Amino acid sequence: MSESFKVTILGTEYSLRTNDEELVSELAAELDTELKDLQQKLPGKPPTTLAVLTALNTSEQYAHAQMNELREIERLTAEIDDLCDSLEGK
């Protein structure tokens, strides 16, 4: 079972459990940085607004990464098909 550990995000401490403490700690630090950057750009906005905007930005980045990955898989698949056709003498 995973051990409990703490992270601090935007001044609030959270107690978490995970099987990969190192990864979650890194992600929490990145999130904290993103939230603080956004807080400087949008002073006076409540933490929940900052969190929602950061979540949307992160979701958009993730979606773009997935689309890029899919395009790369399709490109590699086409390249492999072309190589197979060449080897078969077509």
C-alpha positions in Angstrom: 0.0 0.0 0.0 1.2 3.5 -0.7 2.4 5.8 2.1 0.8 9.2 2.7 2.8 12.3 1.8 2.2 16.0 1.6 2.4 18.5 -1.2 1.7 22.2 -1.1 -0.1 23.8 -4.0 -0.8 27.6 -4.0 -0.2 27.8 -0.3 -2.5 24.9 0.6 -1.1 21.6 1.9 -2.6 18.4 0.6 -2.1 14.9 2.0 -2.0 12.4 -0.8 -1.4 8.7 -1.4 0.1 7.3 -4.5 2.2 4.5 -5.8 4.6 7.0 -7.5 5.4 9.7 -4.9 8.2 11.1 -7.0 6.0 11.6 -10.1 3.1 13.1 -8.1 5.5 15.4 -6.3 6.9 16.7 -9.6 3.4 17.2 -11.0 2.3 19.0 -7.9 5.4 21.3 -8.1 4.6 22.0 -11.8 1.0 22.7 -11.0 2.0 25.0 -8.2 4.3 27.0 -10.6 1.6 27.2 -13.2 -1.0 28.4 -10.7 1.4 31.0 -9.3 2.2 32.3 -12.8 -1.5 32.6 -13.6 -2.1 34.2 -10.3 0.4 36.9 -11.2 -1.3 37.5 -14.5 -4.8 37.5 -13.0 -4.4 39.1 -9.6 -7.5 39.0 -7.4 -9.0 35.9 -9.1 -10.0 33.2 -6.6 -8.0 30.0 -6.4 -10.9 28.0 -7.8 -10.9 30.1 -11.0 -7.2 29.8 -11.3 -7.5 26.0 -10.8 -10.2 25.7 -13.5 -8.2 27.8 -16.0 -5.1 25.7 -15.3 -7.0 22.5 -15.6 -8.4 23.6 -19.0 -5.0 24.6 -20.2 -3.5 21.3 -19.1 -6.3 19.4 -20.7 -5.8 21.3 -24.0 -2.0 20.5 -23.9 -2.8 16.8 -23.2 -5.3 16.7 -26.1 -2.8 18.2 -28.5 -0.1 15.8 -27.3 -2.5 12.9 -28.0 -3.4 14.2 -31.5 0.3 14.6 -32.3 1.0 11.1 -31.0 -1.8 9.7 -33.2 -0.5 11.6 -36.3 3.0 10.2 -35.6 1.6 6.7 -35.3 -0.3 7.1 -38.6 2.8 8.5 -40.3 4.9 5.6 -39.0 2.2 3.1 -40.0 2.1 4.5 -43.6 5.9 4.4 -43.7 6.0 0.8 -42.5 3.3 -0.1 -45.1 5.4 1.5 -47.9 8.5 -0.3 -46.8 6.6 -3.6 -46.7 5.2 -2.9 -50.2 8.8 -2.2 -51.4 10.1 -5.4 -49.9 7.3 -7.4 -51.5 8.2 -5.8 -54.9 4.9 -4.0 -55.4 
